[in-house]
Amino acid sequence: MSSEITLYIATSVDGYVADADGSVDWLDEFQTEPDGDGEAEAYAEFFETVDCLVMGATTYEQVLSFGEWPYGDKPTYVFTHRNLSPATEAVRFVSREVADLVPELRRRYSHVWVVGGAHLAQSFFREREIDAIRLSFIPILLGDGIPLFSGGYDEQRVDLVGTTVFDSGIVEHQYEVAE
């Protein structure tokens, strides 16, 4: 089975995934209704292709704070060294290194979504385990916060394969990571 690991994440135009306090409240004003300008539909189409999710503990806790678990029964691996409660039976906590878990993920799943956060994404880049990137630029400058890309990994070439501009001002770039 051939598998793909995709980083699909939103960032401010100046490259932050959260503000200086770790909050993503600034995303709220850009949330669209299901009958909006295509953002919800684009996400739904992407999510339909995903059969496994991975995220860091901070992202997991943020998702829980939004209310109902949005990922249904799709297997979700949460990287953490803390003792957390699972949102559903599909949530698994792992304290392994990315390099140790990725071979298992690639064997078991055809499309893995790296949900966030930035530190976990950077770990996947360090291991050269991101195959595709869907980066949604939110039309806001935060000035400070948690940067999506802060180095610690080797240079990697990405090829732009698509761009979608939404009425909200969000611009999504789709990249494939070159071999």
C-alpha positions as MATLAB code, in Angstrom:
seq = 'MSSEITLYIATSVDGYVADADGSVDWLDEFQTEPDGDGEAEAYAEFFETVDCLVMGATTYEQVLSFGEWPYGDKPTYVFTHRNLSPATEAVRFVSREVADLVPELRRRYSHVWVVGGAHLAQSFFREREIDAIRLSFIPILLGDGIPLFSGGYDEQRVDLVGTTVFDSGIVEHQYEVAE';
ca = [
       0.000    0.000    0.000;
       1.290    3.400   -0.939;
       0.621    6.008    1.703;
       0.730    9.771    1.901;
       1.303   12.031    4.882;
      -0.161   15.524    4.505;
       0.336   18.575    6.670;
      -2.931   20.526    6.363;
      -2.846   23.601    8.570;
      -3.833   27.262    8.799;
      -1.311   30.007    9.401;
      -1.368   33.771    9.597;
       0.155   35.564    6.623;
       3.247   36.156    8.769;
       3.595   32.438    9.492;
       2.082   31.828   12.935;
      -0.258   28.935   13.788;
      -1.185   30.437   17.154;
      -0.767   33.802   18.839;
       1.779   34.543   21.571;
      -0.577   33.037   24.197;
      -1.024   29.859   22.148;
      -4.581   30.826   21.219;
      -6.199   30.312   17.828;
      -9.180   32.565   18.598;
      -8.088   34.820   15.718;
      -9.333   32.090   13.354;
     -12.927   32.486   14.565;
     -13.819   35.424   12.333;
     -12.752   33.413    9.281;
     -14.933   30.377    9.991;
     -17.465   29.940    7.226;
     -20.918   28.471    7.164;
     -21.331   25.108    5.414;
     -22.958   26.910    2.468;
     -20.150   29.484    2.326;
     -17.674   30.076   -0.460;
     -16.156   26.627   -0.711;
     -13.811   26.431    2.296;
     -16.051   23.971    4.144;
     -16.494   21.931    0.981;
     -12.738   21.861    0.315;
     -12.117   20.702    3.874;
     -14.849   18.050    3.644;
     -13.371   16.705    0.402;
      -9.917   16.548    1.991;
     -11.210   14.955    5.201;
     -13.001   12.275    3.211;
      -9.623   11.090    1.860;
      -8.026   10.869    5.318;
      -8.014    7.580    7.206;
      -5.763    8.569   10.128;
      -4.873   11.767   12.008;
      -1.859   12.711   14.106;
      -1.534   15.722   16.377;
       0.353   17.040   19.359;
      -1.137   17.241   22.841;
      -1.673   21.016   22.734;
      -3.587   20.744   19.462;
      -5.599   17.861   20.935;
      -6.548   19.945   23.969;
      -7.517   22.887   21.740;
      -9.730   20.646   19.612;
     -11.416   19.329   22.781;
     -12.064   22.898   23.941;
     -14.106   23.578   20.781;
     -16.822   21.141   21.907;
     -17.813   17.882   20.236;
     -14.973   15.731   18.838;
     -14.979   16.623   15.111;
     -13.105   13.621   13.702;
     -15.602   10.842   14.339;
     -14.123    7.381   14.602;
     -11.055    7.991   12.446;
      -7.946    6.706   14.216;
      -6.149    9.618   15.865;
      -2.658    9.446   17.320;
      -1.803   12.108   19.882;
       1.884   12.640   20.617;
       2.285   13.329   24.327;
       4.209   12.411   27.446;
       1.295   13.474   29.629;
      -1.622   11.474   30.963;
      -4.662   12.639   28.951;
      -8.172   11.259   28.578;
      -9.248    9.983   25.162;
     -12.092   11.854   23.473;
     -13.231    8.629   21.789;
     -12.104    5.032   21.474;
     -10.357    6.047   18.235;
      -7.843    8.265   20.094;
      -4.487    6.693   20.931;
      -1.751    8.401   22.913;
       1.835    7.802   21.863;
       5.073    8.903   23.449;
       7.280    7.449   20.705;
       9.453    9.466   18.374;
       7.997   10.369   14.972;
      10.637    8.221   13.245;
       9.539    5.200   15.282;
       5.824    5.560   14.545;
       5.813    6.613   10.877;
       6.629    3.162    9.416;
       3.605    1.752   11.266;
       1.396    4.617   10.065;
       2.510    4.125    6.468;
       1.828    0.362    6.684;
      -1.643    0.746    8.193;
      -3.071    3.850    6.526;
      -3.247    5.253    3.011;
      -3.632    8.946    3.952;
      -2.398   10.413    7.221;
      -3.208   14.004    8.180;
      -0.754   15.862   10.386;
      -3.236   18.233   12.048;
      -0.749   20.178   14.167;
       0.868   21.708   15.992;
       3.971   23.392   14.776;
       6.421   21.361   16.861;
       4.985   18.072   15.635;
       4.987   19.302   12.022;
       8.638   20.289   12.402;
       9.409   16.790   13.741;
       7.824   15.271   10.643;
       9.889   17.623    8.451;
      13.086   16.687   10.315;
      12.360   13.046    9.499;
      11.411   13.949    5.897;
       8.022   12.320    6.404;
       5.734   14.989    4.936;
       4.687   14.191    1.367;
       2.211   17.017    0.776;
       1.365   20.370    2.339;
      -1.962   22.205    2.269;
      -1.273   25.596    3.761;
      -4.181   27.971    4.337;
      -2.984   31.547    4.723;
      -5.429   33.475    6.897;
      -5.513   37.203    6.001;
      -4.192   38.492    9.302;
      -0.784   39.550   10.619;
      -0.234   38.441   14.226;
       3.213   39.932   14.739;
       4.173   37.256   17.246;
       3.200   33.749   18.217;
       4.050   30.136   17.504;
       5.731   29.951   14.096;
       4.851   27.083   11.798;
       8.335   26.899   10.331;
      11.212   27.621   12.659;
      13.899   25.396   11.253;
      15.629   22.429   12.745;
      15.204   20.427    9.541;
      17.184   20.154    6.323;
      16.316   22.120    3.203;
      13.433   20.505    1.343;
      12.122   21.503   -2.054;
       8.342   21.823   -2.467;
       6.454   22.070   -5.739;
       3.308   24.185   -5.929;
       0.532   22.030   -7.397;
      -2.479   24.237   -6.741;
      -3.820   27.446   -5.258;
      -7.361   28.243   -4.192;
      -8.518   31.747   -3.278;
     -11.668   31.962   -1.153;
     -14.015   34.948   -0.842;
     -13.033   35.279    2.834;
      -9.506   36.222    1.752;
      -8.060   32.860    2.752;
      -5.577   31.551    0.199;
      -4.745   27.864    0.225;
      -1.566   26.619   -1.430;
      -1.122   22.926   -2.127;
       2.425   21.622   -2.385;
       4.062   18.292   -3.006;
       7.357   17.747   -1.257;
       9.966   16.909   -3.895;
      11.930   13.701   -3.509;
];
